[in-house]
Amino acid sequence: MYREDHDTTGPGTGASGPGTQAPAPAASAGAAQASLAHLLVGLQLTDSAFPSGFYTLSHSLEGFAQARAVDSETLPALLESLLVHGVGPTDATALALAHRATREGRPETVALVDEHLFATKLGQEMRRAATRTGRQLLDLAAEVYGRPEIAAYHARVVRREVPGTQAVAAGVVYAATGVPVRQAVACDLFAFCASFAGAALRLRLTDHRQAQVMLHAVAPAIERTVEAALRRELADVGATAFASDIMSGRHERAEARLFAS
């Protein structure tokens, strides 16, 4: 973890004088290298080219579009609402809990978080989307990163012992690769926002320039959502984005669909 050292220079003591602790170049270089490695993992997992299946999801946006309940003007507000009241209290919180349990070697706690999160997905469409992308993430990450924790949890998903929701799968992967929990939650929330923006582009609710403006503008909401997710416990997992559930239910029965959710 990065820690900013306090200034120990006092009266009559220079930067290299008595009582001054010299930095440890080797340790600092090692920490920086580890931090960079974690950043690269986050960049890879949030890249739209990573084939987790996120590109097939609109996160209920297509349902809103079909109902003519969203346009280019209200799109940013919808994204923030889904982030703060939907994804944050459910997926982001579950990811943080699964991450901690994986780091502490508590696989049964990870399974408990997985089952609880799955139970909060009210619609069939959302449950299928979460488990399909979660299984794909674990399958690929086990090969890419070669970590035993990922392979073990993927095996449990294959045996149908656990649901394998995307957020819990991400928590396992990030923990197994050493990515700190705060960074892991932030990465996954950004991936959600980028996926939402991509869906908005395909639904012609925005253009490429405004999509980037929207992603930048939602950054403060991502930061607040990360901090809130890190404070919650398992009993707190649950969304209050009821409009999204309704639109998802309508989307399940739509005659034509571009997205799986």
C-alpha positions in Angstrom: 0.0 0.0 0.0 1.3 3.5 -0.8 2.0 5.6 2.3 3.1 9.2 2.2 6.0 9.6 4.7 5.8 12.5 7.1 8.6 15.1 7.2 10.9 14.2 10.0 13.2 17.3 9.5 13.4 19.3 12.6 15.3 22.5 13.7 19.0 22.0 13.1 18.4 18.8 11.2 19.0 18.8 7.5 17.5 16.5 4.9 20.5 14.2 5.4 21.2 15.0 9.0 20.8 12.9 12.2 17.3 11.4 12.9 16.3 11.5 9.2 15.1 8.2 7.8 16.5 7.7 4.3 14.1 6.2 1.8 14.5 2.6 0.9 14.9 2.7 -2.9 14.5 -1.1 -3.3 11.3 -1.3 -1.3 9.9 1.8 -3.0 10.7 0.4 -6.4 9.1 -3.0 -5.5 5.9 -1.3 -4.2 5.7 0.8 -7.4 6.2 -2.2 -9.6 3.4 -4.1 -7.7 1.1 -1.1 -8.0 1.7 -0.9 -11.7 1.0 -4.6 -12.1 -2.3 -4.2 -10.3 -3.2 -1.3 -12.5 -2.4 -3.4 -15.6 -4.8 -6.1 -14.4 -7.5 -3.5 -13.9 -7.0 -2.1 -17.3 -7.2 -5.5 -18.9 -10.4 -6.5 -17.1 -12.1 -3.2 -17.8 -11.1 -3.2 -21.5 -14.2 -3.6 -23.7 -12.1 -6.1 -25.7 -12.0 -8.5 -22.7 -14.6 -11.1 -23.7 -16.6 -11.4 -20.5 -19.9 -10.8 -22.3 -20.5 -7.3 -21.0 -21.0 -6.0 -24.5 -24.2 -8.1 -24.8 -25.8 -6.2 -21.9 -27.6 -2.9 -21.7 -28.2 -3.1 -17.9 -31.9 -2.4 -18.5 -31.2 0.6 -20.7 -32.8 -1.0 -23.8 -36.0 -1.4 -21.7 -36.0 2.3 -20.9 -35.4 3.1 -24.5 -38.2 0.9 -25.7 -40.5 2.6 -23.2 -39.3 6.0 -24.4 -38.4 6.7 -20.8 -34.9 8.0 -21.5 -33.3 10.3 -24.1 -29.9 12.0 -24.6 -30.7 14.6 -22.0 -31.8 12.3 -19.2 -29.2 9.5 -20.0 -26.5 10.8 -17.5 -29.0 11.0 -14.7 -30.2 7.5 -15.4 -26.6 6.2 -15.3 -25.9 7.8 -12.0 -29.2 6.6 -10.5 -28.4 3.0 -11.5 -24.9 3.3 -10.2 -25.8 4.7 -6.8 -29.1 2.9 -6.1 -28.6 -0.3 -8.1 -25.1 -1.5 -8.8 -23.5 0.1 -5.8 -25.6 -1.5 -3.1 -25.6 -4.9 -4.8 -22.7 -5.8 -7.2 -20.1 -3.4 -5.9 -20.8 -4.4 -2.3 -20.8 -8.1 -3.1 -17.5 -7.6 -5.0 -15.9 -6.0 -2.0 -17.1 -8.7 0.4 -16.0 -11.5 -2.0 -12.6 -9.9 -2.4 -12.0 -9.7 1.3 -13.2 -13.3 1.9 -10.9 -14.6 -0.9 -7.9 -12.7 0.5 -8.6 -14.2 3.9 -9.0 -17.7 2.6 -12.7 -18.1 3.4 -14.3 -19.7 0.3 -17.5 -20.6 2.0 -18.1 -16.9 2.8 -17.5 -16.1 -0.9 -20.2 -18.7 -1.8 -22.6 -17.1 0.7 -22.1 -13.7 -0.8 -22.7 -15.2 -4.3 -25.9 -16.8 -3.2 -27.2 -13.7 -1.5 -26.4 -11.5 -4.5 -28.1 -13.9 -6.9 -31.2 -13.8 -4.7 -31.4 -10.0 -5.1 -31.6 -10.3 -8.9 -35.4 -10.1 -9.2 -35.7 -10.7 -12.9 -34.8 -13.8 -14.8 -33.0 -11.8 -17.4 -30.7 -10.1 -14.8 -30.0 -13.4 -13.1 -29.0 -15.0 -16.4 -26.9 -12.1 -17.4 -25.0 -12.0 -14.1 -24.2 -15.8 -14.0 -23.3 -16.0 -17.7 -20.8 -13.2 -17.6 -19.5 -14.4 -14.2 -18.8 -17.9 -15.5 -17.1 -16.5 -18.6 -15.0 -14.2 -16.5 -13.8 -17.0 -14.2 -13.2 -19.4 -17.1 -11.0 -16.9 -19.0 -9.3 -15.4 -15.9 -8.3 -18.9 -14.7 -6.4 -19.4 -18.0 -5.0 -15.8 -18.2 -3.8 -15.4 -14.6 -3.3 -19.0 -13.6 -4.3 -18.4 -9.9 -5.6 -21.5 -8.0 -8.3 -19.4 -6.2 -9.8 -18.5 -9.6 -9.7 -22.1 -10.9 -11.2 -23.5 -7.7 -14.1 -21.1 -7.7 -14.7 -21.7 -11.4 -14.8 -25.4 -10.7 -17.5 -24.8 -8.1 -19.6 -22.8 -10.6 -19.2 -25.6 -13.2 -20.5 -28.1 -10.6 -23.4 -25.8 -9.9 -22.5 -25.5 -6.3 -22.6 -21.7 -6.5 -24.3 -19.3 -8.9 -21.1 -17.5 -10.1 -22.5 -14.0 -10.4 -20.3 -11.5 -12.3 -19.5 -9.3 -9.3 -18.5 -12.1 -7.0 -16.4 -13.6 -9.8 -14.7 -10.3 -10.3 -14.0 -10.1 -6.5 -12.3 -13.5 -6.6 -10.2 -12.6 -9.7 -9.1 -9.2 -8.4 -8.2 -10.6 -5.0 -6.4 -13.6 -6.5 -4.3 -11.2 -8.6 -3.5 -8.9 -5.7 -5.5 -5.9 -6.8 -6.5 -3.9 -3.7 -10.2 -3.9 -2.9 -10.8 -0.2 -3.4 -9.2 -0.3 -6.8 -11.1 -3.5 -7.7 -14.5 -2.0 -6.8 -13.6 1.2 -8.8 -12.5 -0.8 -11.8 -15.7 -2.8 -11.9 -17.9 0.2 -11.5 -16.1 1.9 -14.3 -16.6 -1.2 -16.4 -20.3 -1.0 -15.7 -20.4 2.7 -16.8 -18.4 2.0 -19.9 -20.7 -0.9 -20.8 -23.8 1.4 -20.2 -22.3 4.1 -22.4 -21.5 1.5 -25.2 -25.1 0.3 -25.1 -26.3 3.9 -25.3 -24.2 4.4 -28.4 -25.7 1.2 -30.1 -29.2 2.4 -29.1 -28.4 5.8 -30.7 -29.2 7.6 -27.4 -25.8 9.5 -27.6 -22.8 9.9 -29.7 -19.1 9.1 -29.1 -18.2 12.5 -27.9 -21.1 12.9 -25.4 -20.5 9.3 -24.2 -17.0 10.3 -23.1 -18.4 13.5 -21.5 -20.9 11.3 -19.6 -18.2 8.9 -18.4 -16.0 11.7 -17.1 -19.0 13.4 -15.4 -20.0 10.3 -13.5 -16.5 9.9 -11.9 -17.5 11.6 -8.6 -20.5 9.3 -8.3 -18.2 6.3 -8.9 -16.0 7.5 -6.0 -18.9 7.9 -3.6 -20.3 4.5 -4.6 -16.9 2.9 -4.0 -16.6 4.3 -0.5 -20.2 3.3 0.4 -19.7 -0.2 -0.9 -16.6 -0.7 1.2 -18.6 0.2 4.4 -21.5 -2.2 3.8 -22.0 -5.7 5.2 -23.7 -8.7 3.6 -27.1 -7.9 5.1 -27.0 -4.5 3.3 -26.8 -6.0 -0.2 -29.9 -5.1 -2.1 -30.9 -2.5 -4.7 -33.7 0.1 -4.7 -33.7 0.7 -8.5 -37.2 -0.5 -9.0 -37.8 1.2 -12.3 -34.8 -0.8 -13.7 -36.4 -4.1 -12.5 -39.7 -3.1 -14.2 -37.9 -2.2 -17.5 -36.0 -5.4 -17.3 -39.2 -7.4 -16.9 -40.7 -5.7 -19.9 -37.5 -6.3 -21.9 -37.8 -10.1 -21.3 -41.0 -10.1 -23.2 -40.1 -7.7 -26.0 -40.7 -9.0 -29.5 -37.3 -7.7 -30.6 -34.1 -7.2 -28.5 -30.7 -6.0 -29.3 -29.3 -6.8 -25.9 -29.5 -9.8 -23.5 -30.5 -7.4 -20.7 
